[in-house]
Amino acid sequence: MPASVPTIYPVDSCRECERPAAGRCPRCRHGLCIDHFPLDQHGPCAARLERGEARRLCYVCGTPVTPQQWSAEVFAHYTDAMICAGCGRYICDARHTRRRDQVLQIRRDGIRSNRYHVTLRYCDVCAPLRRFGGLVGTAWWLAGLGVAGATAIYLFAR
């Protein structure tokens, strides 16, 4: 019986500098080291940030907002899209973010895992409705209840 060959897991390298990758960018999915994990430090996302500057404005006051991401350690990465989790519109940090929550997502990458701390923001309209998914989630719940009610009336009112 032949001896088993140990399985070797290759370590991804950084897309920008060829050092060992610490994690993957949530937007472009490229493996990146700690120095190149911020959006403005790696190619595809830096170009996307420059192109979309005019589009990323707070929907209430028109203040320009910039999504951010950074790494504190090799396995801890932080992302903040500056988007309301309830309605999907850009909101500024200083005046129009009514509630801010942080969600921890653990993603496996080969034999190791990375922690991604994602900031969820809610605007003034979506904060009271966050339990239902904000403004958009509440609309979906109401539509579903309306369809269920209409179906019940149709089936049982004969």
GIUR-V855466 format. One record per residue. N is the residue number from 1. SS is DSSP state (@ for helix, = for strand, . for the rest). PHI is phi in degrees with one decimal (NA if undefined). PSI is psi in radians with two decimals (999 if undefined). Layout:
BEGIN
<<N:SS:PHI:PSI> <N:SS:PHI:PSI>>
END
This chain:
BEGIN
<<1:.:NA:2.16> <2:.:-71.5:2.61> <3:.:-69.6:2.50> <4:.:-74.9:2.49> <5:.:-90.5:2.23> <6:.:-64.5:2.47> <7:.:-78.4:2.30> <8:.:-109.5:2.19> <9:.:-98.3:2.01> <10:.:-71.0:2.52> <11:.:-91.8:2.23> <12:.:-60.9:2.63> <13:=:-108.2:2.73> <14:.:-63.1:2.39> <15:.:-66.9:-0.42> <16:.:-96.1:-0.66> <17:.:-130.3:0.03> <18:.:70.7:0.12> <19:.:-76.1:2.89> <20:=:-60.4:2.34> <21:.:-74.9:2.44> <22:.:-92.2:-0.53> <23:=:-170.0:-3.05> <24:=:-115.0:2.47> <25:.:-67.6:2.26> <26:.:-64.9:-0.38> <27:.:-90.5:-0.90> <28:.:-100.8:-0.15> <29:.:65.5:0.27> <30:.:-80.9:2.50> <31:=:-73.3:2.29> <32:=:-137.8:2.64> <33:.:-82.4:3.08> <34:.:-61.1:-0.68> <35:.:-69.1:-0.52> <36:.:-103.0:0.09> <37:.:-69.4:-0.60> <38:.:-58.1:2.60> <39:@:-58.2:-0.63> <40:@:-84.4:0.05> <41:@:-106.5:-0.09> <42:.:-129.3:2.56> <43:@:-46.9:-1.12> <44:@:-60.9:-0.76> <45:@:-75.1:-0.55> <46:@:-64.3:-0.74> <47:@:-65.4:-0.68> <48:@:-66.4:-0.64> <49:@:-63.6:-0.74> <50:@:-65.7:-0.71> <51:@:-69.0:-0.59> <52:.:-98.6:0.31> <53:.:-60.9:-0.73> <54:.:-69.5:-0.40> <55:.:-86.3:-0.43> <56:.:-91.5:1.42> <57:=:-124.8:2.52> <58:.:-59.5:2.27> <59:.:-71.7:-0.25> <60:.:-91.6:-0.92> <61:.:-110.9:-0.18> <62:.:81.8:0.20> <63:.:-71.9:2.33> <64:=:-64.0:2.38> <65:.:-121.5:2.59> <66:.:-127.9:2.10> <67:.:-60.7:2.59> <68:=:-132.2:2.60> <69:=:-153.0:2.54> <70:=:-154.5:2.89> <71:=:-118.1:2.36> <72:.:-95.3:-0.61> <73:.:-142.9:3.13> <74:.:-63.4:-0.51> <75:.:-113.3:0.02> <76:=:-119.2:2.02> <77:=:-124.4:2.48> <78:=:-119.4:2.35> <79:=:-132.6:2.46> <80:=:-142.5:1.87> <81:.:-81.7:-0.17> <82:.:59.9:0.57> <83:=:-118.9:2.43> <84:=:-66.2:2.24> <85:.:-72.2:-0.28> <86:.:-92.1:-0.68> <87:.:-118.1:-0.20> <88:.:80.5:0.24> <89:.:-100.7:2.69> <90:=:-70.8:2.39> <91:.:-134.9:2.57> <92:.:-78.9:2.75> <93:.:-79.9:-0.69> <94:.:-72.6:-0.84> <95:.:-110.7:-0.52> <96:.:-115.0:0.11> <97:.:-88.3:1.92> <98:.:-85.2:-0.62> <99:=:-138.8:2.46> <100:=:-132.2:2.15> <101:=:-119.9:2.71> <102:=:-121.4:2.21> <103:=:-110.4:2.38> <104:=:-100.4:2.13> <105:=:-115.4:2.22> <106:=:-106.3:2.13> <107:=:-119.6:2.29> <108:=:-80.6:2.47> <109:=:-138.7:1.56> <110:.:74.5:-2.18> <111:.:-94.2:-0.10> <112:=:-111.8:2.95> <113:=:-133.5:2.70> <114:=:-123.3:2.57> <115:=:-99.3:2.19> <116:=:-114.0:2.01> <117:=:-92.7:1.92> <118:=:-105.9:2.24> <119:=:-88.1:2.16> <120:=:-105.1:2.16> <121:=:-109.5:2.65> <122:=:-133.4:2.36> <123:.:-81.6:-3.13> <124:@:-61.7:-0.61> <125:@:-76.6:-0.71> <126:@:-86.1:-0.34> <127:@:-59.5:-0.79> <128:.:-68.2:-0.35> <129:.:-102.9:0.23> <130:@:-63.7:-0.48> <131:@:-66.2:-0.42> <132:@:-101.1:0.05> <133:.:99.2:0.38> <134:@:78.6:-2.79> <135:@:-65.4:-0.78> <136:@:-68.8:-0.75> <137:@:-62.9:-0.68> <138:@:-64.3:-0.69> <139:@:-63.1:-0.70> <140:@:-65.6:-0.73> <141:@:-61.1:-0.78> <142:@:-65.2:-0.68> <143:@:-64.7:-0.74> <144:@:-63.7:-0.74> <145:@:-65.0:-0.65> <146:@:-64.3:-0.74> <147:@:-66.1:-0.75> <148:@:-63.2:-0.72> <149:@:-65.0:-0.75> <150:@:-65.8:-0.66> <151:@:-65.9:-0.74> <152:@:-63.7:-0.74> <153:@:-63.8:-0.74> <154:@:-64.8:-0.75> <155:@:-75.0:-0.67> <156:@:-102.5:-0.07> <157:.:-96.4:0.19> <158:.:-76.7:999>>
END
